[in-house]
Amino acid sequence: MKRLPEISISSLPMVIALLGAAALAGCAAGPEPRRPPASSAPAPQEPVAVKPAIRPVVKPTPLPAPQVQPPAAPSSTVLALLERADTRMEQGDLAAAAASLERALRIEPRNPRLWNRLARIRLRQGNYSQAASLAAKSSSLAAGDAELLADNRAIIEQARRH
C-alpha cells in the first residue's frame, strides 16, 4: 500500500489556506450580465384587436329512459322460504319468519318484495328504524312497481310515527 507524503505541521496553515481559497474561488460569481440601457419613453405599440372566443354550442343528448324489467319469478327455494315465513307469521313466531326471509334474501338479494316483507316483520316487532331502512331498500329495487312503492312509503311513515 502506498503512503501519502507527510505534511509538516508548519506547512499545515498554508495547506488549509490554499484549500479555502480554492473553495471560495468556486463560489465566486462571474461578471454581471449586461442589460440594455433603459429609455425614458416606451416604444409605441400598435393596438391589437382581441376577438372573443367562440365556443361551439353543444346540445345535451337526453338519456334513454331506464328499462324497467319485470321482476323474475322467485326460485323454488325462495318460494319455499316465503311459505315457511308466512306459516311462522300466522303462528306468531316473528323471529322465525324473519330468519326465513333473511335466508331468502341471501339467495335473491335484489328481490324488492322480500325486503318489503322483512320490513313488515320488523315493524311488527317494534324495530322501527330497521323497518324504515328495509322499506327504503325495497323501494330502491322496486323499479316502477307503484303498489310496492306505496306500501314501502306506508311502512316508513308508520315507523317514523313511533
C-alpha positions in Angstrom: 0.0 0.0 0.0 1.3 3.5 -0.9 1.8 6.0 1.7 0.8 9.6 1.2 3.6 12.2 1.6 3.8 13.5 5.1 3.0 17.2 5.7 4.8 19.0 8.4 2.9 20.9 11.0 4.5 24.2 10.0 3.1 23.9 6.4 -0.4 22.9 7.6 -1.8 26.6 7.8 -0.6 27.1 4.3 -2.4 24.0 3.0 -5.6 25.0 4.8 -5.4 28.5 3.3 -5.0 27.1 -0.2 -7.9 24.7 0.2 -10.1 27.6 1.5 -9.1 29.8 -1.4 -9.9 27.1 -3.9 -13.3 26.6 -2.3 -14.1 30.3 -2.4 -13.0 30.6 -6.0 -15.6 28.0 -7.0 -18.3 30.1 -5.3 -17.4 33.4 -6.8 -20.0 34.8 -9.3 -19.0 35.8 -12.8 -19.5 39.2 -14.3 -23.0 40.6 -14.1 -24.9 40.3 -17.4 -25.2 43.5 -19.4 -28.7 45.0 -19.6 -29.8 47.3 -22.3 -30.0 50.9 -21.2 -33.4 52.0 -20.1 -35.0 54.6 -22.4 -37.1 57.3 -20.9 -40.1 56.7 -23.3 -41.6 53.3 -24.1 -41.7 52.3 -27.7 -45.1 52.9 -29.2 -47.1 49.7 -29.8 -49.9 49.2 -32.2 -53.2 48.2 -30.7 -54.1 44.6 -31.1 -57.7 43.7 -31.8 -58.9 40.9 -29.5 -61.5 38.6 -30.9 -63.9 37.0 -28.5 -63.5 33.2 -28.2 -66.2 31.3 -30.0 -67.5 28.3 -28.2 -69.3 25.6 -30.0 -72.9 25.1 -29.0 -73.3 21.6 -27.6 -76.8 20.4 -27.1 -77.2 17.8 -24.3 -78.3 14.5 -25.5 -81.2 13.2 -23.5 -80.5 10.0 -21.6 -82.5 7.0 -22.6 -85.4 6.0 -20.4 -84.5 3.3 -17.9 -85.6 -0.1 -18.9 -88.0 -1.4 -16.3 -87.8 -5.2 -16.3 -90.5 -7.2 -14.6 -89.1 -9.0 -11.6 -88.0 -12.5 -12.3 -90.1 -15.3 -10.7 -88.6 -16.4 -7.4 -86.8 -19.6 -7.4 -88.4 -22.7 -5.9 -86.2 -22.4 -2.8 -87.2 -18.8 -2.2 -90.9 -19.8 -2.7 -90.5 -22.5 0.0 -88.8 -20.0 2.3 -91.7 -17.5 1.7 -94.2 -20.2 2.6 -92.3 -21.0 5.8 -92.2 -17.3 6.7 -96.0 -17.0 6.1 -96.6 -20.0 8.3 -94.4 -18.7 11.1 -96.1 -15.3 10.9 -99.5 -16.9 11.3 -98.2 -18.8 14.3 -96.9 -15.5 15.8 -93.3 -16.6 15.6 -91.9 -13.4 14.0 -88.3 -14.2 14.7 -88.5 -17.5 12.7 -90.4 -15.7 9.9 -87.7 -13.1 9.8 -85.0 -15.8 9.7 -86.7 -17.5 6.7 -86.9 -14.1 4.8 -83.2 -13.4 5.6 -82.3 -16.7 4.1 -84.4 -16.0 1.0 -82.6 -12.6 0.7 -79.2 -14.3 0.7 -80.5 -16.2 -2.4 -82.2 -13.3 -4.1 -80.8 -10.0 -2.7 -82.3 -7.9 -5.5 -85.9 -9.1 -4.8 -87.8 -6.0 -3.6 -90.8 -8.0 -2.3 -88.5 -9.9 0.1 -87.2 -6.7 1.5 -90.7 -5.4 1.9 -91.9 -8.5 3.7 -88.9 -8.3 6.1 -89.7 -4.6 6.7 -93.3 -5.5 7.7 -92.0 -8.1 10.2 -89.5 -5.6 11.7 -92.3 -3.1 12.0 -94.5 -5.6 13.9 -91.5 -6.4 16.1 -91.2 -2.8 17.0 -87.8 -2.4 15.3 -88.9 0.9 13.6 -85.5 2.2 12.3 -84.7 -1.1 10.7 -88.2 -1.4 9.2 -87.8 2.0 7.6 -84.3 1.1 6.3 -85.6 -2.2 4.8 -88.6 -0.5 3.2 -86.3 2.1 1.7 -84.1 -0.7 0.3 -87.2 -2.3 -1.2 -88.2 1.0 -2.8 -84.7 1.3 -4.4 -85.2 -2.0 -6.1 -88.9 -1.7 -6.9 -88.4 0.0 -10.3 -91.9 1.3 -11.1 -94.0 -1.1 -9.0 -96.4 1.5 -7.8 -98.2 -0.8 -5.4 -95.0 -1.9 -3.7 -93.7 1.7 -3.6 -96.9 2.8 -1.9 -96.6 0.0 0.7 -93.0 0.9 1.4 -94.0 4.6 1.9 -96.6 3.4 4.4 -94.1 1.3 6.3 -91.7 4.3 6.5 -94.5 6.6 7.7 -95.6 4.2 10.4 -92.0 3.7 11.5 -91.4 7.4 11.8 -94.5 7.9 14.0 -93.1 5.6 16.6 
